Structures are given as structure tokens and as C-alpha cells.
Amino acid sequence: MKFELGRCLLQERLEERGMSREALAGALLYKPERLADYIENKRLMPLKTAISIADTVGCSVNELYELIPAIKGIERDVK
């Protein structure tokens, strides 16, 4: 089955683990603004970044975004 990415769920994963954006940014040597861009759906995480974030936060890569089943022939726009 094909999926489209919905909104980023990183903020929810951080809250579940009691972790701040700043703590995650520090652990991965990223700027907090970069994480904010992902959380606010301004940028999509590259796969390598998503793997690093998921490993650090303690979740699977699939848990970082809403996964929306794609309907054949219909494209969805993520905002």
C-alpha cells in the first residue's frame, strides 16, 4: 500500500518522553530551528535525519509522521 505523509508527530513523541526540542537538538547537534521546521511542517525530514531522531527519541520512523493511505489517482498536499 502506498502512503502519503501527513503532519509531523515529533512534538507528540517528545512530549510522551518528557524531552524538549532543545534537548533533542543538543543530542543530535542540530539547531533547534531545524527541528521546529519539521514540527511545523515547513520541511520534511530526510530519511537519515528521521532515523537519527527516532533512535534518539525511542520510537520508530513510522511514528514521526501521520501516514495517510494514498488513494489511487489522487495526490494530497501536506500543509
KAMOVEN-V594364 format. One record per pair of residues at least 24 apart in sequence whose ideal C-beta (glycine too) atoms are under 7 Angstrom apart, sorted by the first residue. I is the first residue (numbers start at 0). J is the second residue. D is the distance in whole Angstrom. If there is no record, write none. Layout:
i=[I	I]
j=[J	J]
d=[D	D]
This chain:
i=[0	1	2	2	2	2	3	3	3	4	4	4	5	5	5	5	5	6	6	7	7	7	7	7	8	8	8	8	9	9	9	9	9	10	12	12	12	12	13	16	16	18	23	23	23	26	27	27	27	40	40]
j=[68	69	66	67	68	69	67	69	75	43	64	77	64	65	66	67	77	40	65	37	38	40	63	64	62	63	64	65	34	37	38	52	63	38	56	58	62	63	56	56	57	56	52	55	56	55	51	52	55	77	78]
d=[6	4	5	6	6	6	5	5	5	7	5	6	6	3	7	5	6	6	5	5	5	6	7	6	6	6	6	6	7	6	5	7	6	5	5	5	6	7	7	6	6	7	7	6	7	5	6	7	6	6	7]
